[in-house]
Amino acid sequence: MNRQERRRLAKGAADPAIDAKLLDMLNRAAHLQQAGKLLEAEKLIRDVLAVRPDNPDVLQFLGMVLHGTGRSEEGVGAIRKAIALRPTHYFFNNLGCVAKDLGNPDEALGLIYRAIAMNPDYADAHKNAGVLLVDRPDRVDESISRLRISIALDPRLLAPWNYLGVAYRHIGRLDMAVVTLKQAIGLKPDYAEAHFNLGAAYKGQGMMHEAAACYRKALSIRPDFANAHSALLMYLSYTSIDADALFAEYRRWEQIHAKPNYPRIEPHANSREPERKLKIGFVSADFRQNPVAYNIEGLIADLDRERFEVHCYAEIGAPDAVTAHLKALSDRWTVTVGRTDEQAADAIRADGIDILMFLAGHIGSNRIAVASYKPAPIQVSHLDLSTTGMTAIDYWLTDYVAHPPDSTTERFTETLYRLPLVMIHQPPADSPPPAPPPHLANGYASFGSFNNPTKLTDEVIALWSRVLHAVPGARLCLKFFAIMAEDGVSSRLAAAFERHGIDRSRIDFMGKAAQRSGHLAQLDRIDIALDPFPFNGCTTTFEALWMGVPVVTLAGNRFLGRMGASFLAQVGLDDLIASDADTYVAKAAALAADSARLNGLRGSLRATVAASKLCDRAGYARSVEGAFRGMWREWCARDEAGVRKLGGVE
């Protein structure tokens, strides 16, 4: 309860002597609430209600505190009782906030818009509407409008500035995102969330050193800011950091954000029957239009429902059509938005999940910290960049190319479980047919990359410049959504290439296509795709191959630097896998000179890809089923003393 609401309560009380006493109690309750002592706050509020049982302000205050303790249904009842007594804009706004936390965004938005209709000058409601809409691609402009209104009504509010920066980032206006987030930081220099989001905006521009500085600043303000620490890990993954140093940082993440929860882990009561039907859980914030969703959709659809039951735990506040599709494919769907990590873990444990898979755990908001409570007997990492660094995660799904059994140097806490192929891709249904390679009409070779500019490190630009020098007249096409065409991004990258003697006229910065089919058609402008390193392309590599564009890759010494090699090995293009920089340049130049091969690949690659393991949904599902069953049999064979000791490295 804020000061304005406490004043309203005092004004509405009848007895001045009681007014002062009640207000003092409510002030103390508010301080306890801010300190996180919710049960103590609840006791004081109920003492006030014993004197004023029908005071709507006190009732809604109780409702918010009850929601904070996890008794949300009881809290909603208290707020609705307050509304019945006095329908007020801030009651509807607060009820909308509760609905948002409970994973009901449409209901929340309706309640908040009702608050705005009752009081169009209510800055907090405009802010909340903007926050609810910020992750909805079709309504980001509306989000920006609401956040701007909130700022105009009360420029001192911090959250609208922060989320306005997030909204600008979502629509690719990264320069505006940077400016806005700097304004938020100007209002509150120790605003950890704004520093974190500024880092994300810099990352989107490919300014990784600046992004890392922001993440470190956020962590200096809030050492327990797990997402900022995960973002820092992601930054390090784009660099050529020593394997031991990278592993040490992942272990530090565990020490700070996971290990304190390990003592709370309880034994699992799951029945130890090796061949029984298993409950498989998937945890992700990417059950939406996202490459992770495209990669996992086939597995969720194709798991044998006679042997496996699929539960999805979705950190999705703004569902889209992909969300609805995946929900329909699942046996059970649970929204984790608004739940603490411990509450989400409790829900998973209550569902009796046998094997829990975390998808892209350290990327974005994928709730990897839920694993620290070990809600399932077996926990698996999949589609992440590297090790999770957590001994609470038992296995890491990989394959024989990404992690060669006899030569991998990567360090990890998990047990590697190698599949025939680590991931598959769903061929786009609306993909156009491949066009002839453009060098036939242009008279020069066109290299290209549709990867995130964050992957275009100084080392990548230096090597790609060597490729362009080796093929006189060749051009380079760069695209990533609309970002490459932004003046700030294109100017920075052009200057970086010019430092290596490549004139800007040889680089084409391409804009965003309206539909995915249009995006795929833009690959018609490329003869050869260049894979970045040490962080290879994934979806971008598959899309290039699907459109008949061969890819030259530099195989690294970590999982994320061997994805290109894994894909090329599946389609018979092993000769385009380079082991060092000189070989990379030589292979790219030789391929550019081989017009007959480029033309032949343009016509044949799609059929080769379609017939390969890259698109074998059923085969992939069977291999993952085998992995699940093997993991489960091993767990069933253990006694209680055989469970892994958490906090150490095997």
C-alpha positions in Angstrom: 0.0 0.0 0.0 1.5 3.3 -1.0 1.3 6.7 0.8 -1.6 7.9 -1.3 -3.7 4.8 -0.6 -2.9 5.1 3.2 -4.1 8.7 3.1 -7.4 7.6 1.5 -7.8 5.0 4.2 -7.3 7.6 6.9 -9.7 10.0 5.3 -12.4 7.4 5.2 -12.2 6.3 8.9 -14.9 7.6 11.2 -13.2 8.0 14.6 -10.1 10.4 14.7 -8.6 8.5 17.6 -8.9 5.2 15.8 -7.7 6.9 12.6 -4.3 7.6 13.9 -4.0 4.1 15.5 -5.1 2.4 12.3 -2.9 4.5 10.1 0.1 3.7 12.3 -0.6 0.0 12.1 -1.0 0.2 8.3 2.3 2.2 8.0 4.0 -0.6 9.9 2.4 -3.2 7.7 3.5 -1.4 4.6 7.1 -1.3 5.9 6.9 -5.0 6.7 5.6 -5.7 3.2 8.5 -3.8 1.7 10.9 -5.8 3.8 9.4 -9.0 2.6 7.9 -9.9 6.0 4.5 -10.6 4.6 3.1 -12.8 7.3 3.8 -10.1 9.9 2.2 -7.5 7.6 -0.8 -9.8 7.2 -1.3 -10.0 11.0 -1.3 -6.3 11.4 -3.7 -5.8 8.4 -6.1 -8.4 9.9 -5.9 -6.6 13.2 -7.1 -3.4 11.4 -9.8 -5.4 9.6 -11.1 -6.5 13.0 -11.9 -2.8 13.7 -12.9 -1.9 10.1 -14.0 -5.2 8.5 -15.6 -3.5 5.4 -12.9 -0.9 4.7 -12.2 -1.5 1.0 -8.6 0.0 1.1 -7.6 -2.4 3.9 -9.2 -5.3 2.1 -7.3 -4.6 -1.1 -4.1 -4.2 0.9 -4.7 -7.6 2.4 -5.3 -9.0 -1.1 -2.0 -7.8 -2.4 -0.2 -9.2 0.7 -1.9 -12.6 0.4 -0.9 -12.7 -3.3 2.7 -12.1 -2.2 2.6 -15.1 0.1 1.4 -17.3 -2.7 -2.3 -17.5 -1.5 -3.4 -15.7 -4.6 -6.9 -17.0 -4.8 -7.6 -15.8 -1.3 -6.0 -12.5 -2.3 -8.2 -12.1 -5.4 -11.2 -12.7 -3.3 -10.2 -9.9 -0.9 -9.6 -7.4 -3.8 -12.9 -8.3 -5.4 -14.7 -7.7 -2.1 -13.0 -4.3 -2.0 -14.2 -3.6 -5.6 -17.7 -4.6 -4.7 -17.7 -2.1 -1.8 -16.1 0.7 -3.8 -15.1 0.1 -7.5 -12.0 2.3 -7.7 -9.5 2.6 -10.5 -6.5 1.6 -8.4 -8.3 -1.6 -7.2 -8.9 -2.7 -10.8 -5.2 -1.9 -11.6 -4.0 -4.0 -8.7 -6.3 -6.8 -9.5 -4.9 -6.7 -13.1 -1.4 -6.9 -11.7 -2.3 -10.1 -9.8 -3.9 -11.6 -12.9 -0.7 -10.8 -14.8 1.4 -12.6 -12.2 -1.0 -15.6 -12.3 -0.3 -15.9 -16.1 -3.6 -14.5 -17.3 -2.4 -11.6 -19.5 -5.7 -11.0 -21.3 -7.7 -10.8 -18.1 -5.0 -8.5 -16.6 -5.1 -6.2 -19.6 -8.9 -5.9 -19.5 -8.8 -5.0 -15.8 -6.0 -2.4 -16.3 -7.8 -0.8 -19.2 -10.9 -0.6 -17.1 -8.8 1.3 -14.5 -7.6 3.7 -17.3 -11.2 4.2 -18.4 -12.1 5.2 -14.8 -9.1 7.5 -14.5 -7.3 8.4 -17.8 -4.6 10.3 -15.8 -3.6 7.2 -13.8 0.1 6.9 -14.8 0.6 3.6 -13.1 -2.2 1.9 -15.1 -0.8 3.2 -18.4 2.6 1.8 -17.3 1.1 -1.6 -16.5 -0.7 -1.8 -19.8 2.6 -1.0 -21.6 4.4 -3.6 -19.7 1.8 -6.3 -20.5 2.0 -5.4 -24.2 5.7 -5.1 -24.5 6.3 -8.8 -25.4 3.4 -9.0 -27.9 4.9 -8.5 -31.4 1.6 -7.3 -32.8 1.0 -4.7 -30.1 4.4 -3.3 -29.3 3.4 0.1 -30.8 0.5 0.2 -28.4 2.9 -0.6 -25.6 5.1 2.3 -26.6 2.1 4.6 -26.6 1.0 3.6 -23.1 4.5 3.9 -21.7 4.9 7.4 -23.2 1.6 8.5 -21.7 2.7 7.2 -18.3 6.0 9.1 -18.6 4.1 12.3 -19.6 1.8 11.9 -16.6 4.6 11.2 -14.1 8.2 11.5 -15.5 9.5 10.4 -12.1 8.2 6.8 -12.5 11.2 4.6 -13.3 9.5 1.5 -14.8 8.0 3.2 -17.9 11.5 4.4 -19.0 12.9 0.9 -18.5 10.1 -0.9 -20.4 10.0 1.8 -23.1 13.7 0.9 -23.8 12.7 -2.8 -23.9 9.9 -2.0 -26.4 12.2 -0.1 -28.7 14.6 -3.0 -28.6 11.8 -5.4 -29.5 11.0 -3.5 -32.7 14.6 -3.1 -33.7 15.0 0.6 -32.8 18.1 -0.1 -30.9 19.5 3.5 -30.9 16.2 4.7 -29.3 16.4 1.8 -26.8 19.9 2.9 -25.7 18.8 6.6 -25.4 15.7 5.7 -23.3 17.5 3.3 -21.0 20.2 5.8 -20.4 17.4 8.2 -19.3 16.2 5.6 -16.9 19.7 5.2 -15.4 20.0 8.9 -15.2 16.9 9.0 -12.9 18.3 6.1 -10.8 22.0 5.3 -11.4 21.6 2.0 -9.3 18.7 0.8 -11.5 20.0 -2.8 -12.1 17.2 -3.8 -14.5 17.9 -0.8 -16.7 21.6 -1.5 -16.8 20.7 -5.1 -17.8 18.3 -4.0 -20.5 20.9 -1.5 -21.8 23.3 -4.4 -22.1 20.7 -6.3 -24.1 20.3 -3.2 -26.5 24.1 -3.0 -26.9 24.2 -6.7 -27.5 21.6 -6.4 -30.3 23.8 -3.8 -32.0 26.8 -6.2 -31.7 28.5 -4.0 -29.2 29.4 -6.9 -26.9 32.1 -5.2 -24.8 29.7 -2.4 -23.9 27.0 -5.0 -23.2 29.3 -6.9 -20.9 30.1 -3.7 -19.0 26.3 -3.2 -18.4 25.8 -6.8 -17.2 28.7 -6.4 -14.8 27.3 -3.1 -13.5 23.9 -4.7 -13.0 25.6 -7.5 -11.0 27.6 -5.0 -8.9 24.3 -3.5 -7.9 22.4 -6.8 -7.5 24.8 -9.7 -7.0 21.8 -12.1 -7.0 20.7 -10.9 -10.4 20.8 -14.4 -12.0 19.6 -13.4 -15.5 22.3 -10.7 -15.7 24.9 -13.3 -14.7 23.6 -15.7 -17.4 23.8 -12.8 -19.9 27.4 -12.3 -19.0 28.0 -16.0 -19.5 26.4 -15.7 -23.0 28.7 -12.8 -23.8 31.8 -14.8 -22.8 30.5 -17.6 -25.1 30.9 -15.2 -28.1 34.6 -14.8 -27.2 37.6 -17.0 -27.5 37.9 -17.2 -23.7 40.1 -20.0 -22.3 38.0 -23.2 -21.6 39.1 -23.2 -17.9 38.2 -19.6 -17.4 34.8 -20.0 -19.0 34.1 -23.1 -16.9 35.1 -21.2 -13.8 32.6 -18.5 -14.5 29.8 -21.0 -15.0 30.8 -22.6 -11.7 30.7 -19.1 -10.0 27.1 -18.8 -11.3 26.2 -22.1 -9.5 27.9 -21.0 -6.3 25.9 -17.7 -6.2 22.5 -18.6 -7.6 22.1 -22.4 -7.3 24.2 -23.9 -4.5 22.3 -22.0 -1.7 19.2 -23.9 -2.7 20.8 -27.4 -2.7 20.2 -28.1 1.0 16.4 -27.7 0.3 16.4 -30.6 -2.1 14.4 -33.6 -0.8 14.4 -37.2 -1.9 12.2 -38.1 -4.8 9.3 -40.5 -4.3 9.0 -41.4 -8.0 8.4 -45.1 -8.5 11.6 -46.9 -9.5 10.0 -49.0 -12.3 12.5 -49.1 -15.2 9.9 -49.7 -18.0 6.9 -47.7 -16.8 5.3 -44.8 -18.6 7.4 -41.6 -17.8 6.4 -38.0 -17.2 8.6 -35.7 -19.2 8.7 -32.0 -18.4 10.0 -29.2 -20.7 10.9 -25.8 -19.1 11.2 -22.9 -21.5 10.5 -19.2 -22.1 10.7 -19.9 -25.8 7.4 -21.7 -26.4 6.5 -19.0 -29.0 7.8 -17.8 -32.3 11.4 -18.6 -31.7 14.1 -21.0 -33.1 13.9 -23.1 -29.9 10.2 -23.7 -30.5 10.9 -24.7 -34.1 13.6 -27.1 -32.9 11.6 -28.7 -30.2 8.1 -28.8 -31.8 8.7 -32.2 -33.5 9.9 -33.9 -30.3 6.9 -32.7 -28.3 4.6 -33.9 -31.1 6.3 -37.2 -31.8 7.1 -38.6 -28.3 5.3 -42.0 -28.0 2.3 -41.2 -25.8 2.0 -44.9 -24.8 5.4 -44.6 -23.1 5.7 -40.9 -22.3 3.5 -38.1 -21.0 4.5 -34.5 -21.9 4.2 -31.6 -19.5 5.3 -28.1 -20.6 6.3 -25.4 -18.1 6.0 -22.1 -20.0 7.5 -18.8 -18.9 5.2 -17.1 -21.4 3.4 -13.9 -20.5 2.3 -13.1 -24.1 1.3 -16.2 -25.9 1.2 -16.3 -29.7 0.1 -18.8 -32.4 3.1 -21.0 -31.8 2.4 -21.1 -28.1 -1.2 -22.2 -28.8 0.1 -24.9 -31.2 2.6 -26.3 -28.6 0.0 -26.2 -25.9 -2.3 -28.3 -28.0 0.5 -30.8 -28.5 1.1 -31.1 -24.8 -0.6 -33.4 -22.3 -0.4 -30.7 -19.7 0.5 -27.0 -19.9 1.5 -24.9 -16.9 2.4 -21.2 -17.0 5.2 -20.3 -14.6 5.0 -16.5 -15.0 4.6 -14.9 -11.6 5.9 -17.9 -9.7 9.2 -17.8 -7.9 11.8 -20.4 -8.8 10.9 -22.4 -5.7 7.2 -22.2 -6.4 7.7 -23.4 -10.0 9.9 -26.2 -8.7 7.2 -27.2 -6.2 4.6 -27.4 -9.0 6.9 -29.6 -11.1 7.5 -31.9 -8.1 3.8 -32.1 -7.3 3.2 -33.2 -10.9 5.5 -36.2 -10.4 7.8 -35.4 -13.3 10.4 -38.1 -13.9 12.7 -36.4 -16.3 12.9 -32.6 -16.6 14.5 -30.9 -19.6 15.6 -27.3 -19.5 15.7 -25.7 -22.9 18.4 -23.0 -23.6 18.7 -22.6 -19.9 21.2 -19.7 -19.6 19.7 -17.8 -22.6 17.0 -15.2 -21.9 14.5 -15.9 -19.1 14.4 -19.7 -19.3 14.2 -20.3 -15.5 17.4 -22.4 -15.2 17.5 -21.6 -11.5 14.4 -23.8 -11.0 16.8 -26.7 -11.5 18.6 -25.8 -8.2 15.6 -27.2 -6.3 15.9 -30.5 -8.2 12.2 -31.0 -8.6 12.6 -34.1 -10.8 15.0 -37.1 -10.2 16.6 -36.6 -13.6 17.4 -33.2 -15.1 18.6 -32.6 -18.6 20.1 -29.6 -20.4 19.3 -29.2 -24.1 19.8 -26.4 -26.7 22.0 -24.3 -24.3 25.3 -22.7 -25.3 27.5 -24.6 -22.9 27.5 -26.4 -19.7 24.9 -25.1 -17.2 27.7 -25.3 -14.6 25.2 -26.9 -12.2 25.7 -30.3 -10.6 21.9 -30.4 -10.2 21.7 -31.0 -14.0 22.5 -34.6 -14.7 22.8 -34.8 -18.4 23.6 -32.6 -21.4 22.2 -33.8 -24.8 24.8 -33.5 -27.6 26.1 -35.6 -30.5 29.3 -37.2 -31.7 30.4 -34.2 -33.8 29.6 -31.4 -31.3 31.5 -33.4 -28.6 33.9 -35.9 -30.2 34.3 -38.7 -27.7 38.1 -38.8 -27.9 39.0 -35.1 -28.4 36.5 -32.8 -26.7 38.3 -30.2 -24.5 35.2 -28.5 -23.2 34.6 -28.7 -19.5 31.1 -29.5 -18.0 29.4 -30.6 -14.9 26.8 -32.8 -16.6 27.2 -36.3 -18.1 27.2 -36.0 -21.9 24.5 -38.1 -23.6 25.3 -38.3 -27.3 22.5 -38.7 -29.8 23.0 -39.4 -33.5 22.2 -35.7 -34.0 21.7 -33.1 -31.3 18.8 -31.3 -32.9 16.5 -31.3 -35.9 14.8 -28.5 -37.8 11.3 -28.2 -39.2 11.4 -27.3 -42.9 9.4 -24.0 -43.4 6.1 -24.8 -45.0 6.1 -21.6 -47.0 9.7 -21.7 -48.2 10.1 -20.6 -51.9 12.1 -22.9 -54.3 15.8 -22.2 -54.5 16.8 -19.7 -57.2 19.9 -20.1 -59.4 23.1 -19.0 -57.7 23.5 -15.2 -58.1 27.1 -15.3 -59.4 25.7 -16.6 -62.7 23.9 -13.3 -63.4 26.2 -11.0 -61.4 29.6 -12.1 -62.6 31.0 -12.1 -59.1 30.6 -14.3 -56.0 28.4 -13.2 -53.1 29.2 -14.4 -49.6 26.7 -13.8 -46.8 25.6 -14.2 -43.2 22.2 -13.9 -41.7 23.5 -14.3 -38.2 23.1 -12.0 -35.2 25.6 -9.1 -35.3 26.7 -10.2 -31.8 28.5 -13.1 -33.5 30.5 -10.7 -35.8 33.4 -10.3 -33.4 36.7 -8.6 -34.4 38.1 -12.0 -35.1 35.2 -12.9 -37.4 35.4 -9.6 -39.3 39.2 -10.1 -39.7 38.8 -13.6 -41.2 35.9 -12.7 -43.5 38.0 -9.7 -44.7 40.7 -12.3 -45.7 38.0 -14.2 -47.6 37.0 -11.1 -49.6 40.6 -10.3 -50.3 41.1 -13.8 -51.6 38.2 -13.5 -54.0 38.6 -10.2 -55.8 35.3 -8.5 -56.7 33.3 -10.7 -54.3 30.6 -9.0 -52.1 29.3 -9.8 -48.6 25.6 -9.7 -47.7 24.7 -9.2 -44.1 21.2 -9.5 -42.6 19.6 -10.1 -39.2 15.9 -9.0 -39.0 16.1 -5.2 -39.6 19.1 -4.6 -37.4 21.9 -4.8 -40.0 20.2 -1.9 -42.0 20.2 0.4 -38.9 22.6 3.3 -39.5 24.5 2.8 -36.3 25.0 -0.9 -36.8 25.9 -0.7 -40.5 28.3 2.2 -40.0 30.1 0.4 -37.2 30.5 -2.9 -39.1 31.5 -1.1 -42.3 34.2 0.8 -40.4 35.4 -2.5 -38.9 35.8 -4.1 -42.4 37.5 -0.9 -43.7 40.1 -1.3 -41.0 41.0 -4.6 -42.8 41.0 -3.0 -46.2 37.5 -3.9 -47.4 35.7 -1.0 -48.9 32.1 -0.4 -47.7 30.9 -0.7 -51.3 31.6 -4.4 -51.2 29.1 -5.0 -48.3 25.3 -5.1 -48.6 23.4 -4.4 -45.4 20.0 -6.0 -45.9 16.7 -5.1 -44.2 13.9 -7.2 -42.8 11.5 -9.1 -45.0 7.8 -9.0 -44.2 7.3 -12.8 -44.0 9.5 -15.8 -43.3 9.1 -16.8 -46.9 10.5 -13.4 -47.9 13.3 -13.8 -45.5 14.2 -17.2 -47.1 14.0 -15.7 -50.5 16.6 -13.2 -49.6 19.1 -16.1 -49.4 18.8 -16.1 -53.2 21.3 -13.2 -53.1 24.0 -15.4 -51.6 26.3 -18.0 -53.3 28.0 -19.1 -50.1 27.2 -18.6 -46.5 30.0 -17.9 -44.1 29.5 -19.3 -40.6 30.7 -17.1 -37.7 32.8 -18.4 -34.8 33.4 -19.3 -32.0 29.6 -19.2 -31.9 28.3 -20.9 -35.1 25.0 -20.3 -36.7 22.1 -22.8 -36.0 18.8 -21.9 -37.6 20.6 -19.7 -40.0 22.8 -22.6 -41.1 19.8 -24.8 -41.6 17.9 -22.2 -43.6 20.9 -21.6 -45.9 21.3 -25.3 -46.6 17.5 -25.6 -47.2 17.7 -22.8 -49.8 20.6 -24.6 -51.6 23.3 -22.3 -50.2 26.5 -24.2 -49.0 28.0 -23.1 -45.7 31.7 -22.8 -44.9 32.3 -23.3 -41.1 35.3 -23.2 -38.8 35.0 -26.0 -36.3 35.9 -24.9 -32.8 36.7 -26.7 -29.5 33.3 -26.1 -27.8 29.7 -27.3 -28.5 28.6 -23.9 -29.9 31.6 -23.8 -32.2 30.9 -27.2 -33.7 27.2 -26.8 -34.6 28.1 -26.0 -38.2 30.3 -29.1 -38.4 27.5 -31.2 -37.0 25.0 -30.0 -39.6 27.4 -30.2 -42.6 28.4 -33.7 -41.6 24.8 -34.8 -42.0 24.5 -33.5 -45.6 27.8 -34.8 -47.0 29.6 -31.4 -46.9 32.4 -32.4 -44.6 34.9 -30.8 -47.0 33.5 -27.4 -46.1 34.5 -27.9 -42.4 37.7 -26.0 -41.7 40.0 -26.8 -38.8 41.9 -23.4 -38.8 41.6 -19.9 -40.3 43.9 -20.5 -43.3 41.9 -23.5 -44.3 38.6 -21.6 -43.9 39.8 -18.9 -46.3 41.1 -21.5 -48.8 37.8 -23.5 -48.8 35.7 -20.4 -49.2 37.8 -19.1 -52.1 37.9 -22.5 -53.8 34.2 -22.9 -53.6 33.6 -19.4 -55.0 35.7 -20.4 -58.0 33.7 -23.6 -58.6 30.7 -22.4 -60.5 29.6 -25.9 -61.5 29.5 -27.1 -57.9 27.6 -24.1 -56.7 25.0 -24.5 -59.4 24.7 -28.2 -58.7 24.3 -27.7 -54.9 21.6 -25.1 -55.5 19.5 -27.7 -57.2 20.3 -30.7 -55.0 20.8 -29.5 -51.4 17.2 -29.2 -50.4 16.5 -32.8 -51.3 19.7 -33.9 -49.5 18.7 -31.9 -46.4 15.1 -33.3 -46.5 16.4 -36.9 -46.6 19.0 -36.3 -43.9 18.8 -36.6 -40.1 18.4 -32.8 -39.9 14.7 -33.3 -40.9 14.1 -36.8 -39.5 11.5 -36.0 -36.9 10.5 -39.6 -36.2 14.1 -40.8 -36.0 15.0 -38.0 -33.7 12.1 -38.7 -31.4 13.1 -42.3 -31.2 16.7 -41.4 -30.3 15.6 -39.0 -27.5 13.1 -41.6 -26.2 16.0 -44.0 -26.0 18.0 -41.5 -24.1 15.2 -40.9 -21.7 14.7 -44.6 -21.1 18.5 -45.1 -20.6 18.7 -42.3 -18.1 15.7 -43.6 -16.3 17.0 -47.2 -16.1 20.2 -45.9 -14.6 18.4 -43.9 -12.0 16.2 -46.9 -11.1 19.3 -49.0 -10.6 20.7 -46.6 -8.0 20.0 -46.8 -4.3 19.5 -43.6 -2.3 23.2 -43.4 -1.6 24.0 -43.4 -5.3 22.4 -40.1 -6.0 24.9 -37.5 -7.3 26.4 -35.3 -4.7 25.5 -31.7 -5.5 28.0 -28.9 -5.4 31.0 -30.9 -6.7 32.2 -31.9 -10.1 32.3 -35.5 -11.2 
